[in-house]
């Protein structure tokens, strides 16, 4: 057998290095050509690099979180000979263009519109075991592993539907719904002290989020503003429209109405639909309304962008929001889908709580947080009645947005949502 040294190829125009975010192989593993060997993250994309040869892994270069320069040794194989594509790094570069791009993350890890729970499979038996990495490790995110531990599910028995057999949240939900087996007996309460400490290295997208949040909090002097909104009439309108929609139209949540309301009122509040270039001291106010929608995924927080909301009706806004959010969750969003926002909306949906202090997505100057709507007793015309109330949390860059201007935007939005006919006038 001969030694074959595989170097990190050119995985994108202008890319000079990449961060190792996950190894799919270990020393001594036998791999086949095109088996995934490592995930490398650049400023533009996360790329899964395949093996160029059939062979045995004899050396790995770089731990998780290490930066590896393009052209540096990545993996050494003991091989009978290089495969036909071994010296063709352009193959990896082509695959990189289809890989998941990395957005500038939004501050608050909050999902977008309500998602229907995954349908359980028709069979009642547990799914067959999923594909593992060449190293024999189940492919799943830390969040899924934590859920599996809490539910006492053996991930080795779960079939993954993601790339290379990676387990998604929907796969775990379907396995549990199908009556999948659990691992071990139920733990006895208060029986054992837990003293273990788990070290989790901050790498990949989590590192990008960390850097972005640090930048936002260091550079931007935030001020927060809170308001509650009576969305009783908006809820009635939403239900009527959902009952009358056809099969080509998506089910409406509150978000499309909020998006449209913001697009209608932003011309009166141009200081809030802007980016601040603090290096040059220039505020760029945008005529177009490009709304970033914070979206939680299995791989971390992404902020896909719905562009030119001012030119949309409520159905178009809902359709485009579902498209970009779905693409972010599936890892198919383009760079254009993930860049260019002028204002960000972040929502926790049904888990929205009462309030929060969202962090502005630098270099934007404002962000809106949406909380769950709930029925509450309120006083109207001297009587206590039940109304549907939603809380809004917002934050503004106090360097360029005065307190009165930020409050004015939220009060204007409140009027639109409490009288939803105004949104369509």
C-alpha positions in Angstrom: 0.0 0.0 0.0 1.1 3.6 -0.7 0.7 6.8 1.3 -1.7 9.3 -0.2 -1.7 12.9 1.2 -4.9 14.8 0.7 -4.7 18.6 1.0 -7.5 21.1 1.7 -8.7 22.1 -1.7 -9.8 25.5 -2.9 -13.4 25.4 -1.7 -14.6 28.8 -2.9 -13.4 32.0 -4.6 -11.3 34.1 -2.2 -11.3 31.4 0.5 -7.8 30.9 2.0 -8.6 28.8 5.1 -11.4 26.9 6.7 -12.4 25.8 10.3 -12.7 22.1 11.1 -16.2 21.8 12.6 -16.6 18.0 12.5 -14.6 14.9 11.6 -16.6 12.0 10.1 -13.6 9.6 10.4 -11.0 8.6 12.9 -7.5 7.1 12.8 -7.6 3.6 11.4 -11.0 3.9 9.7 -11.4 2.3 6.3 -13.1 4.6 3.9 -14.3 4.5 0.3 -14.1 7.1 -2.3 -16.7 9.9 -1.8 -17.3 8.9 1.8 -17.6 12.1 3.9 -14.4 12.7 5.9 -14.7 16.3 7.4 -16.9 19.4 7.6 -15.0 22.6 7.0 -16.6 26.0 7.6 -15.5 29.2 5.8 -16.9 32.7 5.8 -19.1 31.7 2.9 -20.3 28.1 3.5 -20.0 24.9 5.5 -18.7 22.2 3.1 -18.6 18.4 3.7 -15.4 17.2 2.0 -15.5 13.6 0.6 -12.6 11.1 0.5 -10.7 11.2 -2.8 -9.6 7.6 -2.5 -10.3 4.2 -1.1 -8.0 3.5 1.9 -7.3 3.6 5.6 -7.0 6.9 7.6 -3.4 7.1 8.9 -3.2 10.8 9.9 -5.7 13.6 10.6 -4.6 17.3 10.6 -6.5 19.6 12.9 -8.8 19.3 15.9 -12.3 20.6 16.0 -12.2 24.4 15.9 -8.7 24.6 14.2 -8.1 26.7 11.1 -6.6 24.9 8.2 -5.1 26.8 5.2 -6.0 25.9 1.7 -3.3 23.6 0.3 -2.3 22.3 3.7 -2.3 18.6 4.5 -5.8 17.5 5.7 -5.8 13.7 5.8 -3.2 11.0 5.0 -4.4 7.7 3.7 -2.8 4.3 3.2 -4.2 3.5 -0.2 -3.7 1.1 -3.1 -3.6 4.2 -5.3 -5.4 7.5 -5.7 -8.9 7.4 -7.2 -9.6 8.9 -10.5 -10.8 12.2 -9.0 -8.1 12.4 -6.3 -6.3 15.3 -8.0 -9.5 17.2 -8.9 -10.2 19.6 -6.0 -12.6 21.5 -8.3 -15.1 18.7 -7.5 -15.2 19.8 -3.9 -15.5 23.5 -4.9 -18.5 22.6 -7.0 -20.1 20.9 -4.1 -19.3 23.9 -1.9 -21.6 26.1 -4.0 -24.5 23.9 -3.1 -23.6 23.7 0.6 -25.3 25.5 3.4 -24.2 29.2 3.6 -23.5 30.9 6.9 -25.6 34.0 7.7 -24.8 36.9 9.9 -26.7 35.6 12.9 -29.5 37.4 14.7 -29.4 38.0 18.4 -32.3 36.0 19.7 -32.5 32.3 19.0 -36.2 32.3 18.1 -38.1 30.3 15.5 -40.5 31.7 12.9 -44.1 30.7 12.3 -45.8 27.8 14.0 -44.8 24.5 12.5 -47.1 21.6 12.2 -45.9 18.6 14.1 -44.4 15.9 11.9 -46.8 13.1 11.0 -45.9 9.7 12.6 -45.0 7.0 10.2 -47.8 4.5 9.2 -46.0 1.6 10.8 -46.0 1.2 14.5 -42.7 -0.6 14.8 -39.5 1.4 15.5 -37.6 2.6 12.4 -34.5 0.7 11.3 -31.1 2.0 12.5 -29.8 5.0 10.7 -26.6 5.4 8.8 -23.6 6.2 10.9 -20.3 7.9 10.0 -17.4 5.8 8.9 -16.1 6.1 12.5 -19.3 4.4 13.7 -20.6 7.6 15.3 -24.3 8.6 15.0 -24.6 11.8 13.1 -26.8 14.3 15.2 -26.5 17.8 16.6 -25.9 18.4 20.3 -29.5 19.6 20.7 -30.9 16.3 19.3 -28.5 14.3 21.5 -29.7 16.2 24.5 -33.4 15.5 23.6 -32.6 11.8 23.1 -30.9 11.6 26.5 -33.9 13.2 28.1 -36.3 10.9 26.3 -34.0 7.9 27.0 -33.9 7.1 23.2 -31.0 5.2 21.7 -30.0 7.3 18.6 -28.4 4.3 17.0 -32.0 3.0 16.4 -33.2 6.2 14.7 -33.1 6.5 11.0 -31.8 9.9 9.9 -33.2 11.7 6.9 -30.5 14.3 6.6 -27.3 14.3 4.6 -25.2 11.2 5.2 -27.9 9.9 7.5 -27.8 12.8 9.9 -30.7 12.7 12.4 -33.1 15.7 12.4 -35.6 16.7 15.0 -38.4 15.4 12.8 -36.7 12.0 12.7 -36.6 11.8 16.5 -40.2 13.0 16.8 -41.3 10.3 14.3 -39.3 7.6 16.2 -40.9 8.5 19.5 -44.3 8.8 18.0 -43.9 5.3 16.5 -43.2 3.8 19.9 -39.5 3.5 19.6 -37.6 1.7 22.3 -35.8 3.6 25.1 -32.4 2.9 26.5 -32.3 1.7 30.1 -34.7 2.0 32.9 -36.2 5.2 34.2 -33.8 7.0 36.6 -34.8 7.1 40.2 -35.5 10.6 41.4 -33.0 12.1 43.9 -31.0 8.9 43.9 -27.6 9.9 42.6 -25.5 13.0 42.7 -24.3 14.2 39.2 -20.8 15.6 39.2 -19.7 15.3 35.6 -18.7 18.3 33.6 -18.9 18.3 29.8 -16.6 20.6 27.8 -18.2 21.9 24.6 -15.8 23.7 22.3 -17.4 26.8 20.6 -16.8 26.2 16.9 -18.5 26.6 13.6 -21.8 28.5 13.5 -21.9 28.8 17.3 -18.6 30.6 17.1 -19.9 32.9 14.3 -23.0 33.7 16.5 -20.7 34.4 19.4 -18.6 36.8 17.4 -21.6 38.6 16.0 -23.3 39.0 19.4 -20.1 40.3 20.9 -19.8 42.8 18.0 -23.4 43.9 18.4 -23.2 44.4 22.2 -19.8 46.1 22.1 -20.6 48.5 19.3 -24.3 49.3 19.7 -25.7 51.1 22.7 -29.1 49.4 22.9 -32.3 50.9 24.4 -35.3 48.6 24.8 -39.0 49.4 24.5 -41.9 47.2 25.4 -45.6 47.3 24.5 -48.7 45.1 24.6 -51.0 44.9 21.6 -54.7 43.8 21.5 -54.8 41.4 18.5 -58.3 40.2 19.0 -59.5 41.7 15.7 -56.3 40.5 13.9 -57.0 37.0 15.1 -60.5 37.1 13.7 -59.2 38.3 10.4 -56.5 35.6 10.4 -59.1 32.9 11.0 -61.4 34.2 8.3 -58.6 34.3 5.7 -57.4 30.8 6.6 -60.9 29.4 6.2 -61.2 31.0 2.8 -57.7 30.2 1.4 -57.2 27.8 -1.5 -54.8 24.9 -1.6 -52.0 27.1 -3.2 -52.0 29.6 -0.3 -50.1 29.0 3.0 -51.7 29.0 6.4 -51.4 32.5 7.9 -49.7 33.2 11.2 -49.4 36.6 12.8 -46.0 37.2 11.2 -47.1 38.0 7.6 -49.5 40.7 9.0 -46.7 42.2 11.1 -44.4 42.2 8.1 -46.9 44.0 6.0 -47.7 46.5 8.8 -44.0 47.3 9.1 -43.7 47.8 5.3 -46.6 50.3 5.4 -45.3 52.4 8.3 -41.5 52.4 7.6 -41.7 55.4 5.2 -42.8 57.4 8.3 -39.9 56.0 10.3 -36.9 55.9 7.9 -34.4 56.1 10.7 -35.4 52.6 11.8 -35.1 50.8 8.4 -31.4 51.4 8.2 -27.8 50.2 8.6 -25.1 52.2 10.4 -21.6 52.2 9.1 -19.9 53.2 12.3 -16.5 53.3 10.7 -17.4 56.0 8.3 -20.1 57.5 10.4 -22.8 57.1 7.7 -26.3 55.9 8.2 -27.8 54.2 5.1 -31.6 54.5 5.1 -33.3 52.1 2.8 -36.4 52.6 0.8 -36.9 48.9 0.3 -38.1 46.8 3.3 -36.0 43.7 3.6 -37.0 41.8 6.7 -34.7 39.3 8.4 -36.6 36.5 10.0 -34.7 34.7 12.9 -35.0 31.0 12.3 -33.8 28.2 14.6 -32.4 25.2 12.8 -30.7 21.9 13.7 -27.4 23.6 12.8 -27.9 26.8 14.8 -29.5 30.2 14.3 -30.0 31.5 10.7 -31.6 34.8 9.6 -33.1 34.4 6.1 -34.4 37.6 4.5 -37.7 38.4 2.8 -36.9 41.2 0.4 -39.1 44.0 -0.8 -42.0 43.3 1.5 -43.5 46.6 0.5 -44.4 45.1 -2.9 -46.2 42.0 -1.4 -49.7 41.1 -0.3 -50.2 39.0 2.8 -50.2 35.7 0.9 -47.0 36.5 -1.0 -45.3 37.6 2.3 -46.4 34.3 4.0 -45.2 32.2 1.0 -41.8 33.9 0.7 -41.3 33.8 4.5 -42.0 30.0 4.5 -39.7 29.5 1.5 -36.6 31.2 3.0 -37.2 29.8 6.5 -37.6 26.3 5.1 -34.5 26.7 2.9 -32.5 27.8 6.1 -33.8 24.7 8.0 -32.9 22.4 5.2 -29.5 23.9 4.5 -30.4 24.9 0.9 -30.6 28.7 1.4 -28.5 30.7 -1.0 -26.2 33.6 0.0 -28.8 36.0 -1.4 -31.5 34.4 0.9 -29.3 35.1 3.9 -28.0 38.6 3.3 -29.3 42.2 2.8 -31.7 42.6 5.7 -32.6 46.1 6.8 -34.6 45.2 9.9 -35.0 42.0 11.8 -38.0 40.2 13.4 -37.4 37.6 16.1 -40.2 35.4 17.5 -40.4 32.6 20.0 -43.9 31.6 18.8 -45.9 29.7 21.4 -42.9 29.8 23.8 -42.7 33.5 23.5 -42.9 34.5 27.2 -43.8 38.0 28.3 -40.7 40.0 27.3 -37.1 39.9 26.2 -34.2 42.2 25.4 -33.3 41.3 21.8 -29.9 42.1 20.5 -29.7 44.2 17.3 -28.3 42.4 14.3 -25.2 44.6 13.5 -25.1 46.8 11.4 -28.9 47.2 11.5 -30.3 49.8 14.0 -33.5 48.1 15.2 -35.0 44.8 16.0 -38.6 43.6 16.9 -39.3 40.7 19.2 -42.7 39.0 19.1 -44.2 37.1 22.0 -47.1 34.6 22.2 -50.6 35.9 22.0 -52.8 34.9 25.0 -56.3 35.6 26.2 -56.4 38.0 29.2 -58.9 40.0 31.2 -58.8 43.7 30.3 -60.9 46.7 31.1 -62.9 48.2 28.1 -65.5 50.9 28.6 -65.5 50.2 32.3 -66.1 46.5 32.0 -63.8 43.5 32.3 -63.7 41.5 29.1 -61.5 38.8 27.6 -59.2 40.0 24.8 -56.3 38.4 23.0 -53.1 40.2 23.9 -49.6 40.0 22.4 -46.4 41.6 23.8 -43.8 43.3 21.7 -40.2 43.8 22.7 -38.0 46.0 20.6 -34.4 47.4 20.7 -32.9 50.4 18.9 -29.4 51.8 18.3 -29.4 54.9 20.5 -26.6 56.5 18.5 -28.9 57.0 15.5 -32.5 56.4 16.8 -33.8 58.6 19.6 -36.1 57.1 22.2 -39.1 59.0 21.0 -38.5 57.8 17.4 -38.3 54.1 18.5 -41.4 54.4 20.6 -43.2 56.1 17.8 -42.5 53.2 15.5 -43.9 50.6 18.0 -47.0 52.7 18.7 -47.6 53.1 15.0 -47.3 49.3 14.6 -49.7 48.8 17.5 -52.4 50.9 15.9 -52.0 48.9 12.6 -52.3 45.5 14.4 -55.2 46.6 16.6 -57.1 47.9 13.6 -55.9 45.5 10.9 -58.0 47.1 8.1 -55.4 49.8 8.1 -52.7 47.4 6.9 -54.6 47.0 3.6 -55.5 50.6 3.1 
